[in-house]
Amino acid sequence: MLRLQGIRFGLELHHIDGDSSNTVDANLAVLCVSDHDAHHRPGRYSTRHTELDATAIASHKHDWEAFVAEAAAEQPRLVATVCMFGTLDTIHSVKSVHQWTDGRIVFERLYHLHLGTPREWAKDIVEEVLRIGKNIPIVFIEQPQDITQRPCCHKSLSAVIDRGYTLRLAAADWDINSSAWIYINPDQPSLALIFALSYREIFTAHLHLCGGRYLHFSSDEYTERILIQPSPSVRTQATRVIQKLLHEWRPARTLIGTGDRKQPSIVDDFDLPRCWEARAGGRRLYRTLSGT
């Protein structure tokens, strides 16, 4: 019997092939009481659970056992992501998502005001993660999602951390063997950024000036168009985008190159060329990185 916040969840063993005499580990799967009953008596439920055939159950069993085995590793390729709904002053609900570093979701848990307080939720989340695997990182998404997307109303998507950043979180040697490589195009308002671990690329991105109106950021995880503000300088705004990424990723070392793309010259400072100051309307503003 599984107990969480005063609620008990009954668990039962299910014979995958339907033969109750074939009681061996390979033929046994753990289902909650309601799912087990719905599988055997689909006519009693509005949701018939037709997806719970022998093949699907065996697949879920395999996935779960792989997850449990990975959770016991010294450096598990797993992350527990916690997303809030509401406002910072009033948290309506919380969803914890256990995911692989490639973004695959293993299982989710919903915490609601009807079932406790945020302090109790935090305690339960930490205890559950430690029970599953003591080395699994817990990641809290800072900004709460809008209350209209609360998961109890079946409107929300499950928040997961992008593959590249989960690899960064799961890496025990990140503070030693990580690096950021930045290439600044000397002739065009564009640059390339790579985060690597032990010289293995885990995140690549590009930033360029788009039509004199936007900073266009494109990565292997997401794309973003950032409207250029009247001030400070475009170079300062672009620099802040890169500074924010470096602050979030915190690589052990950062290398900056420019000039020949194939054999770039290494420079000490992140200094964008003046071609970044071409704004919409044909105006060129030459300003320093300080915005003066």
C-alpha positions as CSV (number, residue, x, y, z in Angstrom):
1,M,0.0,0.0,0.0
2,L,1.4,3.4,-1.1
3,R,0.6,6.3,1.2
4,L,0.9,10.0,0.1
5,Q,-0.5,13.0,2.0
6,G,-3.0,10.9,3.8
7,I,-4.3,9.1,0.7
8,R,-3.7,5.4,0.2
9,F,-3.1,3.9,-3.2
10,G,-3.7,0.2,-3.4
11,L,-1.3,-1.7,-5.6
12,E,-1.8,-5.2,-7.1
13,L,0.3,-7.7,-9.1
14,H,-1.0,-8.3,-12.6
15,H,-0.2,-11.4,-14.7
16,I,0.8,-9.9,-18.1
17,D,-0.1,-13.0,-20.2
18,G,-3.4,-13.5,-18.3
19,D,-2.3,-16.8,-16.9
20,S,-2.6,-16.6,-13.1
21,S,-0.5,-19.8,-12.7
22,N,2.5,-18.2,-14.5
23,T,3.7,-16.3,-11.4
24,V,7.3,-15.4,-12.4
25,D,8.9,-12.0,-12.2
26,A,8.9,-11.6,-16.0
27,N,5.2,-12.1,-16.1
28,L,4.3,-9.8,-13.2
29,A,3.5,-6.1,-13.4
30,V,2.4,-3.7,-10.6
31,L,-0.8,-1.9,-11.3
32,C,-2.9,0.3,-9.0
33,V,-6.2,-1.2,-8.0
34,S,-8.3,1.0,-10.3
35,D,-6.2,0.3,-13.4
36,H,-6.1,-3.4,-12.6
37,D,-9.8,-3.6,-12.2
38,A,-10.4,-1.5,-15.3
39,H,-8.2,-3.8,-17.3
40,H,-10.2,-6.9,-16.3
41,R,-13.6,-5.2,-16.3
42,P,-13.5,-2.4,-18.9
43,G,-17.2,-2.3,-19.2
44,R,-17.5,-0.9,-15.6
45,Y,-15.6,2.3,-16.5
46,S,-16.1,5.2,-18.8
47,T,-12.4,4.9,-19.7
48,R,-12.0,1.4,-21.0
49,H,-8.2,1.2,-20.7
50,T,-8.0,-0.5,-24.1
51,E,-4.3,0.6,-24.2
52,L,-3.5,-1.8,-21.3
53,D,-3.0,-4.9,-23.4
54,A,-0.2,-7.4,-22.7
55,T,2.2,-5.6,-25.0
56,A,1.6,-2.2,-23.5
57,I,1.9,-3.4,-19.9
58,A,5.1,-5.3,-20.7
59,S,6.5,-2.1,-22.2
60,H,5.6,0.0,-19.2
61,K,7.1,-2.7,-16.9
62,H,10.4,-2.6,-18.9
63,D,10.5,1.3,-18.8
64,W,9.8,1.4,-15.1
65,E,12.5,-1.2,-14.3
66,A,15.0,0.7,-16.4
67,F,14.1,3.9,-14.5
68,V,14.5,2.2,-11.1
69,A,17.9,0.8,-12.1
70,E,19.1,4.1,-13.4
71,A,17.9,5.9,-10.3
72,A,20.3,3.8,-8.2
73,A,23.4,4.9,-10.3
74,E,26.0,7.3,-8.9
75,Q,25.2,9.7,-11.8
76,P,21.7,8.9,-12.9
77,R,20.5,10.3,-16.3
78,L,17.4,11.5,-14.5
79,V,15.9,14.8,-13.2
80,A,13.0,15.6,-11.0
81,T,11.3,18.8,-12.4
82,V,9.0,20.8,-10.2
83,C,6.6,23.3,-11.7
84,M,4.2,25.6,-9.8
85,F,0.8,27.0,-10.8
86,G,-0.6,30.3,-9.6
87,T,1.5,33.2,-8.4
88,L,4.5,33.5,-6.1
89,D,2.2,34.8,-3.4
90,T,-0.5,32.1,-3.9
91,I,0.6,28.7,-5.2
92,H,-2.5,26.8,-6.3
93,S,-0.9,23.5,-7.2
94,V,2.4,21.9,-8.0
95,K,3.4,19.1,-10.4
96,S,6.5,17.1,-10.0
97,V,7.8,15.3,-13.1
98,H,10.4,12.5,-13.1
99,Q,12.1,12.6,-16.5
100,W,15.1,11.2,-18.3
101,T,17.8,13.6,-19.5
102,D,16.4,13.2,-23.0
103,G,13.1,14.6,-21.9
104,R,11.1,11.3,-21.6
105,I,8.7,11.4,-18.7
106,V,8.6,8.5,-16.4
107,F,5.8,9.5,-14.1
108,E,4.2,12.6,-12.6
109,R,2.7,13.6,-9.2
110,L,0.2,16.4,-8.7
111,Y,-0.1,18.3,-5.4
112,H,-3.2,20.5,-4.9
113,L,-4.4,22.8,-2.2
114,H,-7.2,20.4,-1.4
115,L,-4.5,17.9,-0.3
116,G,-2.1,19.9,1.9
117,T,0.1,23.0,2.0
118,P,3.0,24.0,-0.2
119,R,5.3,23.3,2.8
120,E,4.0,19.7,2.9
121,W,4.3,19.3,-0.8
122,A,7.9,20.3,-0.8
123,K,8.6,17.8,2.0
124,D,6.8,15.0,0.1
125,I,8.6,15.8,-3.2
126,V,12.1,15.7,-1.6
127,E,11.3,12.5,0.3
128,E,10.0,10.8,-2.8
129,V,13.0,11.7,-4.8
130,L,15.4,10.5,-2.1
131,R,13.4,7.3,-1.8
132,I,13.8,6.6,-5.6
133,G,17.4,7.7,-5.9
134,K,19.5,9.9,-3.6
135,N,21.6,11.3,-6.5
136,I,18.6,12.6,-8.7
137,P,18.8,16.4,-9.1
138,I,15.6,18.3,-8.2
139,V,15.0,21.3,-10.5
140,F,12.5,24.0,-9.6
141,I,11.1,26.2,-12.4
142,E,11.3,29.7,-11.0
143,Q,8.2,31.4,-12.5
144,P,4.8,29.8,-11.8
145,Q,2.6,28.9,-14.7
146,D,-0.7,30.8,-15.1
147,I,-3.5,29.5,-12.9
148,T,-5.6,28.8,-16.0
149,Q,-3.1,26.1,-16.9
150,R,-3.4,24.3,-13.6
151,P,-3.1,20.5,-14.1
152,C,-6.2,19.6,-12.1
153,C,-8.3,21.0,-14.9
154,H,-6.5,18.9,-17.5
155,K,-5.2,21.9,-19.4
156,S,-1.5,21.9,-18.6
157,L,1.4,20.5,-20.3
158,S,4.0,18.7,-18.1
159,A,7.1,21.0,-17.8
160,V,10.4,19.2,-18.6
161,I,13.9,20.4,-18.7
162,D,15.6,20.5,-22.2
163,R,18.0,17.6,-23.0
164,G,21.1,19.7,-23.0
165,Y,20.5,21.3,-19.6
166,T,19.6,18.0,-18.0
167,L,22.9,16.6,-19.1
168,R,24.5,19.6,-17.4
169,L,22.6,19.0,-14.2
170,A,23.3,15.3,-14.2
171,A,27.1,15.7,-14.8
172,A,29.1,15.3,-11.6
173,D,32.2,16.7,-13.3
174,W,30.6,19.8,-14.8
175,D,32.6,22.2,-12.6
176,I,35.8,20.7,-13.9
177,N,35.3,19.4,-17.5
178,S,32.7,21.8,-19.0
179,S,33.4,24.5,-21.5
180,A,31.7,27.2,-23.5
181,W,32.9,28.0,-27.0
182,I,31.8,31.3,-28.6
183,Y,32.6,32.3,-32.2
184,I,31.9,36.0,-33.1
185,N,31.6,36.7,-36.8
186,P,33.7,39.8,-37.5
187,D,31.8,40.8,-40.6
188,Q,28.1,40.0,-39.9
189,P,26.0,40.5,-36.8
190,S,26.0,36.8,-35.8
191,L,27.6,34.5,-33.4
192,A,27.7,30.8,-32.5
193,L,27.7,29.3,-29.0
194,I,28.5,25.7,-27.9
195,F,28.4,24.2,-24.5
196,A,30.4,21.0,-24.2
197,L,31.3,18.4,-21.5
198,S,34.7,16.7,-21.9
199,Y,34.7,18.1,-25.5
200,R,31.3,16.5,-26.3
201,E,28.8,19.0,-27.5
202,I,25.6,19.0,-25.5
203,F,24.0,22.3,-26.6
204,T,24.5,24.5,-29.7
205,A,23.0,27.9,-30.4
206,H,23.2,30.9,-32.8
207,L,22.3,34.5,-32.2
208,H,22.0,37.1,-35.0
209,L,20.5,40.5,-35.7
210,C,17.2,40.0,-37.7
211,G,15.9,42.8,-39.9
212,G,17.4,45.4,-37.5
213,R,14.4,44.8,-35.2
214,Y,15.0,41.5,-33.4
215,L,17.7,39.5,-31.9
216,H,17.0,36.0,-33.2
217,F,18.2,33.2,-30.9
218,S,18.1,29.7,-32.3
219,S,19.2,26.5,-30.6
220,D,18.8,22.8,-30.9
221,E,16.2,23.0,-28.1
222,Y,14.2,26.2,-28.8
223,T,14.0,29.4,-30.8
224,E,13.3,32.9,-29.6
225,R,12.9,36.4,-31.2
226,I,13.7,39.2,-28.9
227,L,12.5,42.7,-29.8
228,I,15.3,45.2,-29.8
229,Q,14.7,48.1,-27.3
230,P,15.5,51.7,-28.0
231,S,18.3,51.6,-25.4
232,P,20.9,50.5,-24.5
233,S,22.9,49.6,-27.6
234,V,22.1,46.5,-29.7
235,R,25.5,45.2,-28.8
236,T,24.7,45.5,-25.1
237,Q,21.3,43.8,-25.5
238,A,23.0,40.9,-27.4
239,T,25.7,40.7,-24.8
240,R,23.1,40.3,-22.1
241,V,21.5,37.4,-23.9
242,I,24.9,35.6,-23.9
243,Q,25.7,36.6,-20.3
244,K,22.4,35.2,-19.1
245,L,23.2,31.8,-20.8
246,L,26.7,31.7,-19.3
247,H,25.3,32.5,-15.9
248,E,22.7,29.7,-16.2
249,W,25.1,27.1,-17.5
250,R,28.2,28.2,-15.5
251,P,30.8,26.4,-17.6
252,A,34.2,25.8,-16.1
253,R,35.9,27.7,-18.9
254,T,34.9,30.0,-21.7
255,L,36.8,30.4,-25.0
256,I,36.0,33.3,-27.4
257,G,37.1,33.3,-31.0
258,T,36.8,35.5,-34.0
259,G,38.2,36.0,-37.5
260,D,38.7,33.0,-39.7
261,R,35.9,30.5,-38.9
262,K,38.1,27.5,-39.5
263,Q,41.1,28.8,-37.5
264,P,39.7,31.5,-35.3
265,S,41.8,33.8,-33.2
266,I,41.2,33.5,-29.4
267,V,40.4,36.8,-27.8
268,D,40.1,37.8,-24.1
269,D,36.9,39.8,-24.1
270,F,33.4,39.3,-25.5
271,D,33.3,42.4,-27.8
272,L,30.8,42.5,-30.6
273,P,31.6,44.4,-33.8
274,R,29.8,47.6,-34.8
275,C,27.8,45.9,-37.5
276,W,25.4,44.8,-34.7
277,E,24.2,48.4,-34.5
278,A,22.3,48.3,-37.8
279,R,18.7,49.0,-36.7
280,A,15.4,49.1,-38.6
281,G,14.9,52.3,-40.6
282,G,18.5,52.4,-41.9
283,R,19.9,54.0,-38.8
284,R,23.4,52.9,-37.6
285,L,24.2,53.6,-34.0
286,Y,27.7,53.1,-32.9
287,R,27.9,52.7,-29.1
288,T,30.2,50.9,-26.8
289,L,29.2,47.8,-24.8
290,S,28.5,50.1,-21.8
291,G,25.6,51.7,-23.8
292,T,27.1,55.2,-23.8
